[in-house]
């Protein structure tokens, strides 16, 4: 299991199912499943941080 606080960038494979938050501003949260590609936000490549397990 990936620890809370794990980061992944747009285009990488999600390492853990859970609620992910965009690092920086503006921010958002999204539920992302393990094995899916990390999405862009606002049309840009961003870093996501795992906030909670799903």
C-alpha distance matrix in Angstrom:
0.0 3.8 6.3 9.2 11.8 10.2 13.2 14.3 18.0 20.0 20.1 16.8 14.4 11.8 8.3 6.8 9.3 10.9 13.9 14.6 17.7 20.1 20.8 24.5 27.4 27.9 24.4 22.9 19.8 18.6 16.2 14.6 12.9 10.4 13.0 15.7 17.4 17.2 20.6 23.4 24.8 28.6 29.2 27.6 24.6 22.3 19.2 16.5 14.3 11.4 13.3 11.8 9.5 11.7
3.8 0.0 3.8 6.7 8.5 6.5 9.5 11.0 14.7 17.2 17.7 14.4 12.7 10.0 6.6 5.9 9.1 10.1 12.4 12.2 14.9 17.0 17.3 21.1 24.1 24.8 21.5 20.3 17.5 16.8 15.1 13.4 12.5 10.2 12.7 14.8 15.8 14.9 18.3 20.8 22.0 25.7 26.4 24.5 21.4 19.0 15.7 13.2 10.9 8.6 11.0 10.6 9.3 12.1
6.3 3.8 0.0 3.8 6.1 5.8 9.5 12.1 15.8 18.6 19.8 16.7 15.6 12.7 9.9 8.7 11.2 10.9 12.4 12.1 14.2 16.4 16.2 19.8 22.9 23.8 20.5 19.7 17.1 17.1 15.9 15.0 14.9 13.2 16.0 17.6 18.3 16.8 19.9 21.9 22.6 26.1 27.3 25.2 22.3 19.4 15.8 13.3 10.2 7.8 9.3 9.3 9.2 12.7
9.2 6.7 3.8 0.0 3.8 5.6 8.9 11.9 15.3 17.9 19.7 17.2 16.4 13.1 11.2 9.5 11.0 9.4 9.9 9.6 11.2 13.8 13.7 17.1 19.9 20.8 17.4 16.6 14.1 14.6 13.9 13.8 14.6 13.9 16.9 17.8 18.3 16.1 18.7 20.4 20.5 23.9 25.5 23.5 21.0 17.8 14.3 11.5 7.9 5.3 5.8 6.4 7.8 11.4
11.8 8.5 6.1 3.8 0.0 3.8 6.3 9.8 13.0 15.9 18.2 15.9 15.9 13.1 11.8 11.1 12.8 11.3 10.8 9.2 9.7 11.5 10.6 14.0 17.1 18.4 15.3 15.2 13.4 14.5 14.7 14.4 15.8 15.1 17.7 18.1 17.8 15.1 17.4 18.6 18.6 21.8 23.3 21.0 18.5 15.1 11.5 9.2 5.5 5.0 6.3 8.7 10.7 14.1
10.2 6.5 5.8 5.6 3.8 0.0 3.8 7.0 10.5 13.6 15.3 12.6 12.6 10.2 8.6 8.9 11.5 11.0 11.3 9.4 10.6 11.9 11.3 15.0 18.2 19.4 16.4 16.2 14.3 14.6 14.5 13.2 14.1 12.7 14.8 15.5 15.0 12.8 15.6 17.1 17.9 21.3 22.3 19.9 16.9 13.9 10.2 8.3 5.6 5.4 8.4 10.3 11.3 14.2
13.2 9.5 9.5 8.9 6.3 3.8 0.0 3.8 6.9 10.2 12.3 10.1 11.1 9.3 9.0 10.2 12.5 12.0 11.8 8.8 9.3 9.4 8.9 12.5 15.8 16.9 14.3 14.4 13.2 13.6 14.1 12.6 14.1 13.0 14.4 14.3 13.0 10.3 12.9 13.8 14.8 18.1 18.9 16.3 13.2 10.2 6.6 5.4 4.4 6.3 9.7 12.3 13.5 15.8
14.3 11.0 12.1 11.9 9.8 7.0 3.8 0.0 3.8 6.9 8.5 6.4 7.9 7.0 7.9 10.0 12.1 12.4 12.4 9.3 10.3 9.7 10.1 13.5 16.4 17.1 14.7 14.6 13.5 13.1 13.6 11.3 12.7 11.5 12.0 11.5 9.6 7.2 10.0 11.2 13.0 16.5 16.5 14.0 10.7 8.6 5.7 5.3 6.6 8.4 12.0 14.2 14.8 16.4
18.0 14.7 15.8 15.3 13.0 10.5 6.9 3.8 0.0 3.8 6.2 5.7 8.7 8.9 10.8 13.1 14.7 14.9 14.4 11.0 11.1 9.3 9.8 12.6 15.1 15.6 13.9 14.2 13.9 13.6 14.8 12.5 14.3 13.7 13.5 12.1 9.1 6.4 8.2 8.4 10.6 13.8 13.4 10.6 7.1 5.7 4.3 5.9 8.8 11.3 14.5 17.0 17.8 19.0
20.0 17.2 18.6 17.9 15.9 13.6 10.2 6.9 3.8 0.0 3.8 5.7 8.6 9.3 12.3 14.3 15.2 15.6 14.9 11.8 12.0 10.0 11.6 13.8 15.5 15.4 14.0 13.8 13.8 12.9 14.2 11.8 13.8 13.8 13.0 10.7 7.2 4.7 5.2 5.3 8.4 11.5 10.5 8.3 5.2 5.5 6.4 7.6 11.2 13.3 16.3 18.5 19.1 19.5
20.1 17.7 19.8 19.7 18.2 15.3 12.3 8.5 6.2 3.8 0.0 3.8 6.6 8.8 11.9 14.4 15.5 16.7 16.8 14.1 15.1 13.6 15.2 17.6 19.3 19.1 17.6 17.1 16.6 15.0 15.6 12.5 13.6 13.0 11.2 9.1 5.4 5.2 6.4 7.7 11.3 14.2 12.5 10.9 8.0 9.3 9.9 10.8 13.9 15.4 18.7 20.3 20.3 20.4
16.8 14.4 16.7 17.2 15.9 12.6 10.1 6.4 5.7 5.7 3.8 0.0 3.8 6.3 8.6 11.6 13.4 15.1 15.8 13.3 14.8 14.0 15.2 18.1 20.4 20.5 18.6 17.9 16.9 15.3 15.2 11.9 12.3 10.8 9.2 8.3 5.5 5.5 8.5 10.5 13.7 17.0 15.8 13.8 10.5 10.7 9.9 10.2 12.5 13.5 17.2 18.6 18.2 18.7
14.4 12.7 15.6 16.4 15.9 12.6 11.1 7.9 8.7 8.6 6.6 3.8 0.0 3.8 6.2 9.1 10.8 13.1 14.7 13.0 15.4 15.4 17.1 20.4 22.5 22.5 20.0 18.8 17.0 14.8 13.8 10.2 9.5 7.4 5.5 5.6 4.5 6.1 9.6 12.5 15.6 19.1 18.1 16.7 13.7 13.5 12.4 11.5 13.2 13.1 16.7 17.3 16.2 16.4
11.8 10.0 12.7 13.1 13.1 10.2 9.3 7.0 8.9 9.3 8.8 6.3 3.8 0.0 3.8 5.7 7.2 9.4 11.1 9.7 12.6 13.5 15.3 18.8 21.1 20.9 18.1 16.5 14.2 12.0 10.7 7.2 6.7 4.9 5.2 5.4 5.8 5.8 9.5 12.6 14.9 18.7 18.5 17.2 14.4 13.2 11.5 9.6 10.5 9.8 13.1 13.5 12.4 12.7
8.3 6.6 9.9 11.2 11.8 8.6 9.0 7.9 10.8 12.3 11.9 8.6 6.2 3.8 0.0 3.8 7.1 9.6 11.9 11.0 14.1 15.3 16.6 20.3 22.9 23.2 20.1 18.7 16.1 14.3 12.7 9.6 8.4 5.4 6.6 8.6 9.4 9.4 13.1 16.1 18.2 21.9 21.9 20.3 17.2 15.7 13.2 11.2 10.9 9.5 12.9 12.9 11.4 12.5
6.8 5.9 8.7 9.5 11.1 8.9 10.2 10.0 13.1 14.3 14.4 11.6 9.1 5.7 3.8 0.0 3.8 6.3 9.3 9.5 13.0 15.2 16.8 20.5 22.9 23.0 19.6 17.7 14.6 12.7 10.4 8.0 6.7 4.5 7.7 9.4 11.1 10.8 14.1 17.1 18.6 22.4 22.9 21.7 19.0 17.0 14.5 11.6 10.6 8.0 10.7 9.8 7.8 8.7
9.3 9.1 11.2 11.0 12.8 11.5 12.5 12.1 14.7 15.2 15.5 13.4 10.8 7.2 7.1 3.8 0.0 3.8 7.3 8.7 12.5 15.1 17.4 21.0 22.8 22.4 18.9 16.4 12.9 10.5 7.5 5.7 4.1 4.4 8.2 9.0 11.4 11.1 13.6 16.9 18.0 21.7 22.5 21.8 19.6 17.8 15.8 12.4 11.7 8.8 10.5 8.8 6.3 5.7
10.9 10.1 10.9 9.4 11.3 11.0 12.0 12.4 14.9 15.6 16.7 15.1 13.1 9.4 9.6 6.3 3.8 0.0 3.8 6.2 9.9 13.1 15.4 18.8 20.4 20.0 16.3 13.7 10.0 8.3 5.6 5.8 6.5 7.9 11.5 11.4 13.2 11.9 13.8 16.6 16.9 20.4 21.8 21.2 19.4 17.0 14.9 11.2 10.0 6.8 7.3 5.6 4.2 4.1
13.9 12.4 12.4 9.9 10.8 11.3 11.8 12.4 14.4 14.9 16.8 15.8 14.7 11.1 11.9 9.3 7.3 3.8 0.0 3.8 6.8 10.3 12.8 15.9 17.2 16.6 12.9 10.2 6.5 5.6 4.5 6.4 8.8 10.8 14.0 13.0 14.0 11.8 12.9 15.1 14.6 17.8 19.8 19.2 17.9 15.2 13.4 9.7 8.6 6.1 5.6 5.2 6.3 6.5
14.6 12.2 12.1 9.6 9.2 9.4 8.8 9.3 11.0 11.8 14.1 13.3 13.0 9.7 11.0 9.5 8.7 6.2 3.8 0.0 3.8 6.9 9.4 12.6 14.3 14.0 10.3 8.3 5.4 5.4 6.2 6.8 9.8 11.2 13.7 12.4 12.4 9.5 10.6 12.2 11.8 15.2 17.0 16.0 14.4 11.6 9.7 5.9 5.4 4.5 5.4 7.3 9.0 9.8
17.7 14.9 14.2 11.2 9.7 10.6 9.3 10.3 11.1 12.0 15.1 14.8 15.4 12.6 14.1 13.0 12.5 9.9 6.8 3.8 0.0 3.8 6.3 9.1 10.6 10.4 6.8 5.6 4.3 6.6 9.0 10.0 13.4 14.8 17.0 15.3 14.5 11.1 11.3 11.7 10.4 13.3 15.6 14.4 13.3 10.0 8.4 5.4 5.3 6.5 6.5 9.5 12.1 13.2
20.1 17.0 16.4 13.8 11.5 11.9 9.4 9.7 9.3 10.0 13.6 14.0 15.4 13.5 15.3 15.2 15.1 13.1 10.3 6.9 3.8 0.0 3.8 6.2 7.8 7.9 5.0 5.6 6.5 8.6 11.6 12.0 15.4 16.6 18.1 16.0 14.3 10.6 10.1 9.5 7.8 10.5 12.7 11.1 10.1 6.7 5.9 4.5 6.4 9.1 9.9 13.1 15.6 16.6
20.8 17.3 16.2 13.7 10.6 11.3 8.9 10.1 9.8 11.6 15.2 15.2 17.1 15.3 16.6 16.8 17.4 15.4 12.8 9.4 6.3 3.8 0.0 3.8 7.0 8.5 6.6 8.7 9.8 12.2 14.9 15.1 18.2 18.8 20.3 18.7 16.8 13.0 13.1 12.0 10.6 12.7 14.8 12.4 11.1 7.3 5.6 5.8 6.5 10.0 10.8 14.5 17.2 19.0
24.5 21.1 19.8 17.1 14.0 15.0 12.5 13.5 12.6 13.8 17.6 18.1 20.4 18.8 20.3 20.5 21.0 18.8 15.9 12.6 9.1 6.2 3.8 0.0 3.8 6.2 6.0 9.4 11.7 14.5 17.7 18.2 21.5 22.4 23.7 21.8 19.6 15.9 15.2 13.3 11.1 12.2 14.6 12.3 11.9 8.6 8.3 9.3 10.3 13.6 13.9 17.6 20.6 22.2
27.4 24.1 22.9 19.9 17.1 18.2 15.8 16.4 15.1 15.5 19.3 20.4 22.5 21.1 22.9 22.9 22.8 20.4 17.2 14.3 10.6 7.8 7.0 3.8 0.0 3.0 4.9 8.6 11.8 14.8 18.4 19.4 23.0 24.3 25.7 23.3 21.1 17.4 16.0 13.6 10.7 10.6 13.6 12.1 12.8 10.2 11.0 11.8 13.1 16.1 16.0 19.4 22.5 23.6
27.9 24.8 23.8 20.8 18.4 19.4 16.9 17.1 15.6 15.4 19.1 20.5 22.5 20.9 23.2 23.0 22.4 20.0 16.6 14.0 10.4 7.9 8.5 6.2 3.0 0.0 3.8 7.0 10.6 13.5 17.2 18.4 22.1 23.9 25.2 22.5 20.5 16.9 15.0 12.6 9.2 8.7 12.1 11.4 12.8 10.6 11.9 12.3 13.9 16.6 16.3 19.4 22.3 23.0
24.4 21.5 20.5 17.4 15.3 16.4 14.3 14.7 13.9 14.0 17.6 18.6 20.0 18.1 20.1 19.6 18.9 16.3 12.9 10.3 6.8 5.0 6.6 6.0 4.9 3.8 0.0 3.8 7.1 10.2 13.8 15.2 18.9 20.7 22.3 19.9 18.3 14.6 13.2 11.7 8.6 9.6 12.9 12.1 12.6 9.8 10.3 9.6 10.9 13.1 12.7 15.7 18.6 19.3
22.9 20.3 19.7 16.6 15.2 16.2 14.4 14.6 14.2 13.8 17.1 17.9 18.8 16.5 18.7 17.7 16.4 13.7 10.2 8.3 5.6 5.6 8.7 9.4 8.6 7.0 3.8 0.0 3.8 6.8 10.4 12.4 16.1 18.4 20.2 17.7 16.7 13.3 11.8 11.2 8.4 10.0 13.2 13.1 13.6 11.0 11.3 9.5 10.7 12.0 11.3 13.7 16.2 16.4
19.8 17.5 17.1 14.1 13.4 14.3 13.2 13.5 13.9 13.8 16.6 16.9 17.0 14.2 16.1 14.6 12.9 10.0 6.5 5.4 4.3 6.5 9.8 11.7 11.8 10.6 7.1 3.8 0.0 3.8 7.0 9.4 13.0 15.4 17.7 15.5 15.2 12.1 11.4 12.0 10.1 12.6 15.3 15.2 14.9 12.2 11.7 8.8 9.3 9.4 8.6 10.4 12.6 12.6
18.6 16.8 17.1 14.6 14.5 14.6 13.6 13.1 13.6 12.9 15.0 15.3 14.8 12.0 14.3 12.7 10.5 8.3 5.6 5.4 6.6 8.6 12.2 14.5 14.8 13.5 10.2 6.8 3.8 0.0 3.8 6.1 9.8 12.6 14.7 12.4 12.6 10.1 9.5 11.2 10.2 13.1 15.1 15.4 14.9 12.9 12.5 9.4 10.4 9.8 9.8 10.6 11.7 10.8
16.2 15.1 15.9 13.9 14.7 14.5 14.1 13.6 14.8 14.2 15.6 15.2 13.8 10.7 12.7 10.4 7.5 5.6 4.5 6.2 9.0 11.6 14.9 17.7 18.4 17.2 13.8 10.4 7.0 3.8 0.0 3.8 6.7 10.0 12.5 10.7 12.0 10.4 10.9 13.5 13.3 16.4 18.0 18.2 17.2 15.4 14.5 11.1 11.5 9.7 9.9 9.4 9.3 7.6
14.6 13.4 15.0 13.8 14.4 13.2 12.6 11.3 12.5 11.8 12.5 11.9 10.2 7.2 9.6 8.0 5.7 5.8 6.4 6.8 10.0 12.0 15.1 18.2 19.4 18.4 15.2 12.4 9.4 6.1 3.8 0.0 3.8 6.7 8.8 7.0 8.5 7.5 8.8 12.1 13.0 16.5 17.3 17.2 15.7 14.2 13.3 10.2 11.0 9.5 11.1 10.8 10.0 8.7
12.9 12.5 14.9 14.6 15.8 14.1 14.1 12.7 14.3 13.8 13.6 12.3 9.5 6.7 8.4 6.7 4.1 6.5 8.8 9.8 13.4 15.4 18.2 21.5 23.0 22.1 18.9 16.1 13.0 9.8 6.7 3.8 0.0 3.8 6.2 5.8 8.7 9.2 11.3 14.9 16.4 19.9 20.3 20.1 18.3 17.1 15.9 12.9 13.4 11.3 13.1 12.0 10.0 8.3
10.4 10.2 13.2 13.9 15.1 12.7 13.0 11.5 13.7 13.8 13.0 10.8 7.4 4.9 5.4 4.5 4.4 7.9 10.8 11.2 14.8 16.6 18.8 22.4 24.3 23.9 20.7 18.4 15.4 12.6 10.0 6.7 3.8 0.0 3.8 5.6 8.5 9.5 12.5 16.1 18.1 21.8 21.8 21.1 18.7 17.5 15.9 13.2 13.4 11.4 13.9 12.9 10.6 10.0
13.0 12.7 16.0 16.9 17.7 14.8 14.4 12.0 13.5 13.0 11.2 9.2 5.5 5.2 6.6 7.7 8.2 11.5 14.0 13.7 17.0 18.1 20.3 23.7 25.7 25.2 22.3 20.2 17.7 14.7 12.5 8.8 6.2 3.8 0.0 3.8 6.6 9.0 12.0 15.6 18.3 21.8 21.2 20.6 18.0 17.7 16.5 14.6 15.5 14.2 17.1 16.5 14.4 13.6
15.7 14.8 17.6 17.8 18.1 15.5 14.3 11.5 12.1 10.7 9.1 8.3 5.6 5.4 8.6 9.4 9.0 11.4 13.0 12.4 15.3 16.0 18.7 21.8 23.3 22.5 19.9 17.7 15.5 12.4 10.7 7.0 5.8 5.6 3.8 0.0 3.8 6.4 8.7 12.4 15.0 18.5 17.8 17.5 15.4 15.3 14.9 13.1 14.8 14.0 16.8 16.6 15.1 14.0
17.4 15.8 18.3 18.3 17.8 15.0 13.0 9.6 9.1 7.2 5.4 5.5 4.5 5.8 9.4 11.1 11.4 13.2 14.0 12.4 14.5 14.3 16.8 19.6 21.1 20.5 18.3 16.7 15.2 12.6 12.0 8.5 8.7 8.5 6.6 3.8 0.0 3.8 6.1 9.4 12.6 15.9 14.8 14.2 11.9 12.3 12.3 11.4 13.9 14.0 17.1 17.8 17.0 16.4
17.2 14.9 16.8 16.1 15.1 12.8 10.3 7.2 6.4 4.7 5.2 5.5 6.1 5.8 9.4 10.8 11.1 11.9 11.8 9.5 11.1 10.6 13.0 15.9 17.4 16.9 14.6 13.3 12.1 10.1 10.4 7.5 9.2 9.5 9.0 6.4 3.8 0.0 3.8 6.9 9.6 13.2 12.7 11.7 9.3 8.9 8.8 7.8 10.6 11.4 14.4 15.7 15.6 15.5
20.6 18.3 19.9 18.7 17.4 15.6 12.9 10.0 8.2 5.2 6.4 8.5 9.6 9.5 13.1 14.1 13.6 13.8 12.9 10.6 11.3 10.1 13.1 15.2 16.0 15.0 13.2 11.8 11.4 9.5 10.9 8.8 11.3 12.5 12.0 8.7 6.1 3.8 0.0 3.8 6.5 9.9 9.3 9.1 7.8 8.2 9.5 9.0 12.3 13.5 15.9 17.4 17.8 17.3
23.4 20.8 21.9 20.4 18.6 17.1 13.8 11.2 8.4 5.3 7.7 10.5 12.5 12.6 16.1 17.1 16.9 16.6 15.1 12.2 11.7 9.5 12.0 13.3 13.6 12.6 11.7 11.2 12.0 11.2 13.5 12.1 14.9 16.1 15.6 12.4 9.4 6.9 3.8 0.0 3.8 6.7 5.9 5.3 4.9 6.1 8.8 9.4 13.2 15.2 17.3 19.4 20.4 20.2
24.8 22.0 22.6 20.5 18.6 17.9 14.8 13.0 10.6 8.4 11.3 13.7 15.6 14.9 18.2 18.6 18.0 16.9 14.6 11.8 10.4 7.8 10.6 11.1 10.7 9.2 8.6 8.4 10.1 10.2 13.3 13.0 16.4 18.1 18.3 15.0 12.6 9.6 6.5 3.8 0.0 3.8 5.3 5.5 6.7 6.5 9.3 9.6 13.1 15.3 16.6 19.0 20.5 20.3
28.6 25.7 26.1 23.9 21.8 21.3 18.1 16.5 13.8 11.5 14.2 17.0 19.1 18.7 21.9 22.4 21.7 20.4 17.8 15.2 13.3 10.5 12.7 12.2 10.6 8.7 9.6 10.0 12.6 13.1 16.4 16.5 19.9 21.8 21.8 18.5 15.9 13.2 9.9 6.7 3.8 0.0 3.8 5.5 8.4 9.0 12.2 13.0 16.3 18.7 19.7 22.2 23.9 23.6
29.2 26.4 27.3 25.5 23.3 22.3 18.9 16.5 13.4 10.5 12.5 15.8 18.1 18.5 21.9 22.9 22.5 21.8 19.8 17.0 15.6 12.7 14.8 14.6 13.6 12.1 12.9 13.2 15.3 15.1 18.0 17.3 20.3 21.8 21.2 17.8 14.8 12.7 9.3 5.9 5.3 3.8 0.0 3.8 7.1 9.2 12.8 14.2 17.9 20.3 21.8 24.2 25.6 25.2
27.6 24.5 25.2 23.5 21.0 19.9 16.3 14.0 10.6 8.3 10.9 13.8 16.7 17.2 20.3 21.7 21.8 21.2 19.2 16.0 14.4 11.1 12.4 12.3 12.1 11.4 12.1 13.1 15.2 15.4 18.2 17.2 20.1 21.1 20.6 17.5 14.2 11.7 9.1 5.3 5.5 5.5 3.8 0.0 3.8 6.2 9.9 12.1 15.8 18.6 20.5 23.2 24.7 24.9
24.6 21.4 22.3 21.0 18.5 16.9 13.2 10.7 7.1 5.2 8.0 10.5 13.7 14.4 17.2 19.0 19.6 19.4 17.9 14.4 13.3 10.1 11.1 11.9 12.8 12.8 12.6 13.6 14.9 14.9 17.2 15.7 18.3 18.7 18.0 15.4 11.9 9.3 7.8 4.9 6.7 8.4 7.1 3.8 0.0 3.8 7.2 9.7 13.4 16.3 18.8 21.5 22.8 23.3
22.3 19.0 19.4 17.8 15.1 13.9 10.2 8.6 5.7 5.5 9.3 10.7 13.5 13.2 15.7 17.0 17.8 17.0 15.2 11.6 10.0 6.7 7.3 8.6 10.2 10.6 9.8 11.0 12.2 12.9 15.4 14.2 17.1 17.5 17.7 15.3 12.3 8.9 8.2 6.1 6.5 9.0 9.2 6.2 3.8 0.0 3.8 6.5 10.0 13.2 15.4 18.4 20.0 20.9
19.2 15.7 15.8 14.3 11.5 10.2 6.6 5.7 4.3 6.4 9.9 9.9 12.4 11.5 13.2 14.5 15.8 14.9 13.4 9.7 8.4 5.9 5.6 8.3 11.0 11.9 10.3 11.3 11.7 12.5 14.5 13.3 15.9 15.9 16.5 14.9 12.3 8.8 9.5 8.8 9.3 12.2 12.8 9.9 7.2 3.8 0.0 3.8 6.7 10.2 12.7 15.8 17.5 19.0
16.5 13.2 13.3 11.5 9.2 8.3 5.4 5.3 5.9 7.6 10.8 10.2 11.5 9.6 11.2 11.6 12.4 11.2 9.7 5.9 5.4 4.5 5.8 9.3 11.8 12.3 9.6 9.5 8.8 9.4 11.1 10.2 12.9 13.2 14.6 13.1 11.4 7.8 9.0 9.4 9.6 13.0 14.2 12.1 9.7 6.5 3.8 0.0 3.8 6.7 9.2 12.1 13.8 15.2
14.3 10.9 10.2 7.9 5.5 5.6 4.4 6.6 8.8 11.2 13.9 12.5 13.2 10.5 10.9 10.6 11.7 10.0 8.6 5.4 5.3 6.4 6.5 10.3 13.1 13.9 10.9 10.7 9.3 10.4 11.5 11.0 13.4 13.4 15.5 14.8 13.9 10.6 12.3 13.2 13.1 16.3 17.9 15.8 13.4 10.0 6.7 3.8 0.0 3.8 6.2 9.4 11.5 13.7
11.4 8.6 7.8 5.3 5.0 5.4 6.3 8.4 11.3 13.3 15.4 13.5 13.1 9.8 9.5 8.0 8.8 6.8 6.1 4.5 6.5 9.1 10.0 13.6 16.1 16.6 13.1 12.0 9.4 9.8 9.7 9.5 11.3 11.4 14.2 14.0 14.0 11.4 13.5 15.2 15.3 18.7 20.3 18.6 16.3 13.2 10.2 6.7 3.8 0.0 3.8 6.0 7.8 10.2
13.3 11.0 9.3 5.8 6.3 8.4 9.7 12.0 14.5 16.3 18.7 17.2 16.7 13.1 12.9 10.7 10.5 7.3 5.6 5.4 6.5 9.9 10.8 13.9 16.0 16.3 12.7 11.3 8.6 9.8 9.9 11.1 13.1 13.9 17.1 16.8 17.1 14.4 15.9 17.3 16.6 19.7 21.8 20.5 18.8 15.4 12.7 9.2 6.2 3.8 0.0 3.8 7.2 9.7
11.8 10.6 9.3 6.4 8.7 10.3 12.3 14.2 17.0 18.5 20.3 18.6 17.3 13.5 12.9 9.8 8.8 5.6 5.2 7.3 9.5 13.1 14.5 17.6 19.4 19.4 15.7 13.7 10.4 10.6 9.4 10.8 12.0 12.9 16.5 16.6 17.8 15.7 17.4 19.4 19.0 22.2 24.2 23.2 21.5 18.4 15.8 12.1 9.4 6.0 3.8 0.0 3.8 6.5
9.5 9.3 9.2 7.8 10.7 11.3 13.5 14.8 17.8 19.1 20.3 18.2 16.2 12.4 11.4 7.8 6.3 4.2 6.3 9.0 12.1 15.6 17.2 20.6 22.5 22.3 18.6 16.2 12.6 11.7 9.3 10.0 10.0 10.6 14.4 15.1 17.0 15.6 17.8 20.4 20.5 23.9 25.6 24.7 22.8 20.0 17.5 13.8 11.5 7.8 7.2 3.8 0.0 3.8
11.7 12.1 12.7 11.4 14.1 14.2 15.8 16.4 19.0 19.5 20.4 18.7 16.4 12.7 12.5 8.7 5.7 4.1 6.5 9.8 13.2 16.6 19.0 22.2 23.6 23.0 19.3 16.4 12.6 10.8 7.6 8.7 8.3 10.0 13.6 14.0 16.4 15.5 17.3 20.2 20.3 23.6 25.2 24.9 23.3 20.9 19.0 15.2 13.7 10.2 9.7 6.5 3.8 0.0
